[in-house]
Amino acid sequence: MESALRDLEQSFPEMQYWLSKIPEAESNYLSVRYFNGTDAVIFGSFLYAVKNEREDQRRDNQMFFYVDKQNLVTLNLDDNTRGIMKSGERMHMLHQCTQAREGMFVLFRAILHYYHVGMDHFEMNLRDLERRMESRNARTLMDQILAARFELLYWSNLFIPYTELMAASREAYLQEITENRFYQQLQYRVERMECLFQHYEKEIDTLISIDNAISGVRGNEIMKTLTIVTSVFTPATAAGAIWGMNFENLPLIDKTWGVVLVIALIICSMISMYIWMMMKGWTGDLLKVKSAQSSARGNRDRGKKEPR
């Protein structure tokens, strides 16, 4: 890098300010300057992730760029992007560029392809997560939802420099850039990515809300079940507490058939308590949950098998 900076400084003395900033750059930065008071110069640092195929592991890279009226200079551009820019499609586009800034738009539009690949892989994992959440909402799904949220946040943070680049281009070139074909192509692709980020963010928020609602319903069912069980066994608990006291003159304590009668009274009390709660409708929902879920799953499976 040091030798490359020295060579560039000798060949392009006007880039000395940009070259002096490169060793200090550890993150994204963008600057619009007018060194001669008229012509705009855009330079900065750009962080992006290289992901050419869905199953590829992403690789972080930091590129430095400088563009004025005549020159477009890049440093530390990854080999994969270099190969893409040398492809027939990109070479035809570059040959049609009349100014260096148009080449910058072509380059950044090519880099934005990695973001689309990343979003395709993200969508594939998100759809699989939704199917598993529909079939069985296990406790570990929340961890996977949060992992997907951080994955989306990663790509969204990398995308922020594109928004800044579009604003900086309008600042530098004003109205003359809005009708440029290469600028418009990059702008529309940026808008596509913004729509994707907004859609997936809402979708993940919906999954989190669904999981929270399901957890709340499950908690209510558990508390309701425990309450019913406690109520049903209350007569047995009371009888056991009374006849278990250390007194000599308890009723039926000296009868041989007393224990049978007490057990019968306990069972009848428990059955009566359960029947009373059933007549109130307090146990019906708990008994019907499993059958309703099984019926809904069966209807869905039959719907998939019916020919269209």
C-alpha positions as a Python dict, from the first residue, in 0.01 Angstrom:
ca = {
    (1, 'M'): (0, 0, 0),
    (2, 'E'): (281, 245, 84),
    (3, 'S'): (452, 193, -250),
    (4, 'A'): (123, 231, -434),
    (5, 'L'): (55, 557, -251),
    (6, 'R'): (399, 693, -343),
    (7, 'D'): (349, 601, -710),
    (8, 'L'): (9, 766, -719),
    (9, 'E'): (136, 1079, -550),
    (10, 'Q'): (408, 1114, -813),
    (11, 'S'): (169, 1052, -1102),
    (12, 'F'): (-123, 1258, -966),
    (13, 'P'): (-1, 1543, -743),
    (14, 'E'): (-358, 1678, -723),
    (15, 'M'): (-458, 1366, -527),
    (16, 'Q'): (-211, 1430, -248),
    (17, 'Y'): (-479, 1530, 4),
    (18, 'W'): (-681, 1213, -62),
    (19, 'L'): (-371, 993, -45),
    (20, 'S'): (-271, 1145, 289),
    (21, 'K'): (-611, 1049, 434),
    (22, 'I'): (-596, 683, 333),
    (23, 'P'): (-370, 558, 620),
    (24, 'E'): (-610, 718, 870),
    (25, 'A'): (-927, 562, 726),
    (26, 'E'): (-1058, 268, 928),
    (27, 'S'): (-1425, 292, 832),
    (28, 'N'): (-1653, 448, 572),
    (29, 'Y'): (-1602, 812, 493),
    (30, 'L'): (-1697, 1035, 201),
    (31, 'S'): (-1595, 1387, 109),
    (32, 'V'): (-1694, 1633, -164),
    (33, 'R'): (-1432, 1899, -234),
    (34, 'Y'): (-1378, 2180, -486),
    (35, 'F'): (-1000, 2219, -502),
    (36, 'N'): (-1008, 2459, -799),
    (37, 'G'): (-1328, 2625, -680),
    (38, 'T'): (-1538, 2490, -970),
    (39, 'D'): (-1499, 2119, -1045),
    (40, 'A'): (-1622, 1874, -784),
    (41, 'V'): (-1402, 1595, -648),
    (42, 'I'): (-1546, 1299, -458),
    (43, 'F'): (-1319, 1070, -260),
    (44, 'G'): (-1340, 843, 39),
    (45, 'S'): (-1335, 492, 180),
    (46, 'F'): (-1595, 225, 120),
    (47, 'L'): (-1655, -94, 323),
    (48, 'Y'): (-1840, -379, 155),
    (49, 'A'): (-1878, -757, 170),
    (50, 'V'): (-1786, -982, -121),
    (51, 'K'): (-2044, -1257, -169),
    (52, 'N'): (-2067, -1378, -528),
    (53, 'E'): (-2284, -1687, -473),
    (54, 'R'): (-2551, -1774, -218),
    (55, 'E'): (-2345, -2037, -41),
    (56, 'D'): (-2020, -1838, -47),
    (57, 'Q'): (-1878, -1710, 277),
    (58, 'R'): (-1883, -1332, 276),
    (59, 'R'): (-1548, -1151, 289),
    (60, 'D'): (-1519, -796, 415),
    (61, 'N'): (-1316, -553, 209),
    (62, 'Q'): (-1229, -183, 228),
    (63, 'M'): (-1185, 9, -96),
    (64, 'F'): (-1055, 364, -144),
    (65, 'F'): (-1169, 571, -440),
    (66, 'Y'): (-1113, 910, -595),
    (67, 'V'): (-1303, 1065, -884),
    (68, 'D'): (-1265, 1403, -1048),
    (69, 'K'): (-1358, 1529, -1392),
    (70, 'Q'): (-1094, 1323, -1573),
    (71, 'N'): (-981, 1041, -1341),
    (72, 'L'): (-1129, 754, -1146),
    (73, 'V'): (-878, 589, -915),
    (74, 'T'): (-942, 293, -682),
    (75, 'L'): (-718, 127, -426),
    (76, 'N'): (-757, -216, -268),
    (77, 'L'): (-1038, -327, -498),
    (78, 'D'): (-1091, -701, -447),
    (79, 'D'): (-999, -950, -720),
    (80, 'N'): (-1356, -1071, -770),
    (81, 'T'): (-1482, -721, -845),
    (82, 'R'): (-1188, -665, -1077),
    (83, 'G'): (-1296, -971, -1271),
    (84, 'I'): (-1655, -848, -1288),
    (85, 'M'): (-1544, -509, -1420),
    (86, 'K'): (-1345, -684, -1693),
    (87, 'S'): (-1646, -884, -1812),
    (88, 'G'): (-1801, -805, -2149),
    (89, 'E'): (-2110, -640, -2004),
    (90, 'R'): (-1918, -400, -1780),
    (91, 'M'): (-1657, -323, -2046),
    (92, 'H'): (-1932, -220, -2289),
    (93, 'M'): (-2075, 11, -2025),
    (94, 'L'): (-1736, 160, -1940),
    (95, 'H'): (-1664, 229, -2307),
    (96, 'Q'): (-1987, 430, -2321),
    (97, 'C'): (-1883, 648, -2027),
    (98, 'T'): (-1778, 999, -2128),
    (99, 'Q'): (-1672, 1114, -1779),
    (100, 'A'): (-1493, 953, -1488),
    (101, 'R'): (-1794, 992, -1258),
    (102, 'E'): (-1999, 770, -1488),
    (103, 'G'): (-1740, 497, -1442),
    (104, 'M'): (-1779, 541, -1066),
    (105, 'F'): (-2154, 476, -1097),
    (106, 'V'): (-2088, 163, -1304),
    (107, 'L'): (-1838, 37, -1046),
    (108, 'F'): (-2063, 92, -745),
    (109, 'R'): (-2357, -65, -924),
    (110, 'A'): (-2142, -376, -981),
    (111, 'I'): (-2047, -388, -610),
    (112, 'L'): (-2413, -362, -517),
    (113, 'H'): (-2461, -704, -678),
    (114, 'Y'): (-2305, -859, -365),
    (115, 'Y'): (-2582, -708, -155),
    (116, 'H'): (-2848, -869, -375),
    (117, 'V'): (-2677, -1207, -339),
    (118, 'G'): (-2662, -1158, 37),
    (119, 'M'): (-3033, -1071, 47),
    (120, 'D'): (-3118, -1379, -162),
    (121, 'H'): (-2937, -1601, 89),
    (122, 'F'): (-3101, -1413, 375),
    (123, 'E'): (-3448, -1460, 222),
    (124, 'M'): (-3390, -1833, 174),
    (125, 'N'): (-3301, -1875, 542),
    (126, 'L'): (-3591, -1653, 649),
    (127, 'R'): (-3846, -1859, 454),
    (128, 'D'): (-3711, -2178, 612),
    (129, 'L'): (-3742, -2017, 955),
    (130, 'E'): (-4103, -1917, 884),
    (131, 'R'): (-4195, -2272, 780),
    (132, 'R'): (-4045, -2416, 1098),
    (133, 'M'): (-4218, -2152, 1306),
    (134, 'E'): (-4552, -2239, 1146),
    (135, 'S'): (-4514, -2613, 1205),
    (136, 'R'): (-4365, -2599, 1554),
    (137, 'N'): (-4275, -2284, 1743),
    (138, 'A'): (-3988, -2416, 1954),
    (139, 'R'): (-3816, -2205, 2216),
    (140, 'T'): (-3494, -2191, 2013),
    (141, 'L'): (-3670, -2012, 1725),
    (142, 'M'): (-3642, -1677, 1900),
    (143, 'D'): (-3262, -1711, 1895),
    (144, 'Q'): (-3277, -1782, 1523),
    (145, 'I'): (-3507, -1485, 1463),
    (146, 'L'): (-3264, -1259, 1648),
    (147, 'A'): (-2976, -1404, 1445),
    (148, 'A'): (-3165, -1317, 1126),
    (149, 'R'): (-3226, -968, 1263),
    (150, 'F'): (-2854, -915, 1321),
    (151, 'E'): (-2778, -1051, 971),
    (152, 'L'): (-3017, -796, 822),
    (153, 'L'): (-2865, -525, 1040),
    (154, 'Y'): (-2518, -618, 908),
    (155, 'W'): (-2619, -572, 544),
    (156, 'S'): (-2821, -262, 625),
    (157, 'N'): (-2521, -97, 790),
    (158, 'L'): (-2304, -178, 489),
    (159, 'F'): (-2567, -20, 265),
    (160, 'I'): (-2563, 318, 443),
    (161, 'P'): (-2264, 450, 235),
    (162, 'Y'): (-2473, 405, -81),
    (163, 'T'): (-2732, 647, 48),
    (164, 'E'): (-2455, 891, 134),
    (165, 'L'): (-2295, 843, -208),
    (166, 'M'): (-2618, 927, -392),
    (167, 'A'): (-2662, 1242, -183),
    (168, 'A'): (-2297, 1340, -234),
    (169, 'S'): (-2332, 1295, -611),
    (170, 'R'): (-2628, 1532, -619),
    (171, 'E'): (-2433, 1778, -405),
    (172, 'A'): (-2132, 1764, -634),
    (173, 'Y'): (-2297, 1760, -977),
    (174, 'L'): (-2634, 1925, -902),
    (175, 'Q'): (-2901, 1902, -1172),
    (176, 'E'): (-2669, 1787, -1450),
    (177, 'I'): (-2642, 1441, -1291),
    (178, 'T'): (-3011, 1364, -1246),
    (179, 'E'): (-3061, 1284, -1616),
    (180, 'N'): (-2746, 1076, -1648),
    (181, 'R'): (-2822, 717, -1748),
    (182, 'F'): (-2556, 553, -1533),
    (183, 'Y'): (-2657, 758, -1230),
    (184, 'Q'): (-3022, 661, -1277),
    (185, 'Q'): (-2934, 292, -1310),
    (186, 'L'): (-2747, 305, -980),
    (187, 'Q'): (-3025, 506, -818),
    (188, 'Y'): (-3294, 255, -915),
    (189, 'R'): (-3085, -35, -788),
    (190, 'V'): (-3030, 150, -460),
    (191, 'E'): (-3405, 202, -431),
    (192, 'R'): (-3460, -169, -488),
    (193, 'M'): (-3228, -251, -202),
    (194, 'E'): (-3398, 2, 25),
    (195, 'C'): (-3734, -163, -45),
    (196, 'L'): (-3588, -503, 37),
    (197, 'F'): (-3444, -383, 367),
    (198, 'Q'): (-3773, -222, 468),
    (199, 'H'): (-3973, -531, 375),
    (200, 'Y'): (-3749, -777, 558),
    (201, 'E'): (-3732, -552, 863),
    (202, 'K'): (-4112, -548, 886),
    (203, 'E'): (-4122, -924, 830),
    (204, 'I'): (-3880, -997, 1113),
    (205, 'D'): (-4069, -760, 1343),
    (206, 'T'): (-4385, -955, 1257),
    (207, 'L'): (-4215, -1284, 1344),
    (208, 'I'): (-4103, -1142, 1678),
    (209, 'S'): (-4457, -1020, 1749),
    (210, 'I'): (-4601, -1362, 1659),
    (211, 'D'): (-4351, -1538, 1885),
    (212, 'N'): (-4433, -1302, 2171),
    (213, 'A'): (-4806, -1359, 2119),
    (214, 'I'): (-4763, -1737, 2111),
    (215, 'S'): (-4550, -1725, 2426),
    (216, 'G'): (-4818, -1518, 2598),
    (217, 'V'): (-5093, -1762, 2497),
    (218, 'R'): (-4886, -2057, 2612),
    (219, 'G'): (-4819, -1888, 2945),
    (220, 'N'): (-5189, -1825, 2993),
    (221, 'E'): (-5271, -2188, 2910),
    (222, 'I'): (-5011, -2312, 3157),
    (223, 'M'): (-5143, -2089, 3435),
    (224, 'K'): (-5499, -2191, 3355),
    (225, 'T'): (-5407, -2560, 3359),
    (226, 'L'): (-5227, -2526, 3691),
    (227, 'T'): (-5523, -2338, 3836),
    (228, 'I'): (-5768, -2608, 3726),
    (229, 'V'): (-5548, -2887, 3859),
    (230, 'T'): (-5512, -2705, 4192),
    (231, 'S'): (-5888, -2649, 4215),
    (232, 'V'): (-5970, -3012, 4135),
    (233, 'F'): (-5733, -3142, 4403),
    (234, 'T'): (-5839, -2887, 4664),
    (235, 'P'): (-6096, -3126, 4827),
    (236, 'A'): (-5831, -3398, 4852),
    (237, 'T'): (-5585, -3152, 5004),
    (238, 'A'): (-5841, -3031, 5257),
    (239, 'A'): (-5948, -3384, 5353),
    (240, 'G'): (-5589, -3496, 5389),
    (241, 'A'): (-5512, -3197, 5610),
    (242, 'I'): (-5813, -3258, 5836),
    (243, 'W'): (-5783, -3634, 5876),
    (244, 'G'): (-5410, -3612, 5906),
    (245, 'M'): (-5420, -3401, 6222),
    (246, 'N'): (-5292, -3560, 6543),
    (247, 'F'): (-5626, -3577, 6735),
    (248, 'E'): (-5799, -3879, 6895),
    (249, 'N'): (-6165, -3782, 6841),
    (250, 'L'): (-6172, -3727, 6467),
    (251, 'P'): (-6491, -3843, 6290),
    (252, 'L'): (-6478, -4199, 6152),
    (253, 'I'): (-6120, -4240, 6280),
    (254, 'D'): (-6212, -4549, 6481),
    (255, 'K'): (-6429, -4715, 6214),
    (256, 'T'): (-6293, -4989, 5992),
    (257, 'W'): (-6484, -4858, 5693),
    (258, 'G'): (-6399, -4495, 5772),
    (259, 'V'): (-6100, -4477, 5539),
    (260, 'V'): (-6310, -4613, 5251),
    (261, 'L'): (-6580, -4354, 5314),
    (262, 'V'): (-6330, -4070, 5335),
    (263, 'I'): (-6165, -4178, 5007),
    (264, 'A'): (-6505, -4200, 4840),
    (265, 'L'): (-6597, -3852, 4963),
    (266, 'I'): (-6267, -3713, 4832),
    (267, 'I'): (-6316, -3869, 4487),
    (268, 'C'): (-6676, -3748, 4467),
    (269, 'S'): (-6570, -3397, 4568),
    (270, 'M'): (-6298, -3390, 4302),
    (271, 'I'): (-6536, -3515, 4034),
    (272, 'S'): (-6799, -3263, 4140),
    (273, 'M'): (-6544, -2980, 4127),
    (274, 'Y'): (-6435, -3082, 3777),
    (275, 'I'): (-6794, -3114, 3653),
    (276, 'W'): (-6880, -2772, 3797),
    (277, 'M'): (-6585, -2606, 3620),
    (278, 'M'): (-6672, -2787, 3297),
    (279, 'M'): (-7030, -2657, 3317),
    (280, 'K'): (-6888, -2307, 3362),
    (281, 'G'): (-6686, -2355, 3044),
    (282, 'W'): (-6353, -2309, 3214),
    (283, 'T'): (-6196, -2635, 3089),
    (284, 'G'): (-6339, -2667, 2739),
    (285, 'D'): (-6069, -2463, 2563),
    (286, 'L'): (-5787, -2664, 2714),
    (287, 'L'): (-5942, -2991, 2602),
    (288, 'K'): (-6007, -2868, 2248),
    (289, 'V'): (-5669, -2707, 2175),
    (290, 'K'): (-5496, -3023, 2058),
    (291, 'S'): (-5786, -3145, 1850),
    (292, 'A'): (-5828, -2804, 1687),
    (293, 'Q'): (-5460, -2789, 1598),
    (294, 'S'): (-5468, -3142, 1457),
    (295, 'S'): (-5777, -3060, 1252),
    (296, 'A'): (-5623, -2741, 1113),
    (297, 'R'): (-5301, -2923, 1023),
    (298, 'G'): (-5498, -3199, 854),
    (299, 'N'): (-5700, -2951, 650),
    (300, 'R'): (-5381, -2776, 542),
    (301, 'D'): (-5220, -3104, 436),
    (302, 'R'): (-5530, -3205, 240),
    (303, 'G'): (-5528, -2866, 70),
    (304, 'K'): (-5170, -2921, -46),
    (305, 'K'): (-5257, -3260, -198),
    (306, 'E'): (-5562, -3140, -392),
    (307, 'P'): (-5486, -3082, -764),
    (308, 'R'): (-5520, -2731, -895),
}
